[in-house]
């Protein structure tokens, strides 16, 4: 599925949350698709099941997945009311990061190219379109 960097300063569960969010946002994991069980993913990644459980709990708190007792965890279908709240939060965070990037000397053109590259990779296209 993916690899985690055990030498990173970032906690394993946070890396796992980011990787799974990326798979969900890039629609590799589809709405209502079942995620691997905690036990199975822990074996695949050779990490403690409690770490997987913590990551799944965090994803559930953020609204990316939902759990069904006895069945497992599933990708949450998009909810427009939640999406508008998330969009507002993301825009605020982007605003802060863009100001910081400009302050640090990243040019507007570089920022635009970064956005275009991300857009192309999300669509599966070539960079620099």
N, C-alpha and C positions, 0 to 999 in steps of 0.2 A: 504494500500500500504506500508506504513512505518510510523515510529514515529520520531518526532523531539524533541530535548532536549531544552525546553524553558529556562532552568536554565544555560545552557552552555554559556560561554563567546563568543563562535563563533556565528556570526550572523545567524539568521534563514535561510536567502537566501543561505548562503554558505553551511549550513548543507543540504539544499534541493538540491543544485547543486551536492554535493558529493554523496548523496543517489541516485539521478537519474543517475549520471555517473556510479556508481557501478551497478545499474540495467541494464544499457546499456552494460557495459563491460562484465558482467556475462551473457549476452544474455537473461535476463529475459524479457527485452523490445527488440523486434526484429526490424531489419531495416524496415523503412517505417511504423512502428506501430504508431498509433496516441496516443499522450499523453493526459491525462485528461485535460479538459478545465481549464483555470485559475480560473474561478468562481467555478467550481465543486471541484477542488483540495483545494481551499481556504476554502470552506465549510467543506470538509472532515477533514482538518487539523486545522480548526478554526484559521486561520491566515489571515492577510490582503491580498487581491488579488494583491496589488502592490508588495508585497514580492514575490509572485509566478511569477509575470511578470518579476521582476528583475532576478530571478533565470533562467527562460526560456531564457531571453535575454543573460545572461552569457553563458548558454549552447550553444546557437546559435553562439555566438562569438567564442567559443572554437571548434565549428564544430561538436558537438554531436547531435544537432537537427536542423531542419529547419522549417520555418513557411510558411503557405499558407494563404493568405488573405481570411478571411471568413470561413476557414476550420479548422484551428488550427495548433498545433505543432506536428511534427513527428520525429521519430528517424532517424538520417541521416545514410544512408548506408555507409559502409566503403569505403574510397577513398585512393588508394595506395599511391598517391603522398602526400596527407596530412598525411597519416599514417607514411611515412618515416620521415617526419619532426617531427611528434610527438614522434616517436621512438628515434630520436636523442636527443630531449629535455628531454625525460624520462631517457635515459641513462646518460645524463649529471647530472640530478638531483639525480639519483641513485648513481652515482659515489661520489657525494658530501655527500650524506647521509651515504653511506658505510664507507667512511673515518671518518666521525663523529662518527658512531657507534663503529668502531674499536678503535678510540681514547678514547671513553667513557668506553671501556672494554668489549664490546660485542664480543664474540669469533666468529671465522669464522664458526665453527660448528653450532652455534646458528643462524647465518645469513642464512646459507644453509638450516637449518630446517625451518626457517621462510618462505623461498622461496618455499620449498617443501610443507609446509602446505597450502600456498596460492594457489599453483598449484592444489593440491588435492581438495581444497574447490571450486575452479573454475570449475573443472571437475565433481564435485559432489561426489567425492570419500571420503574415510575415511582418517583422518589425520595419518601421520606417515607411509605412503605406501613406 
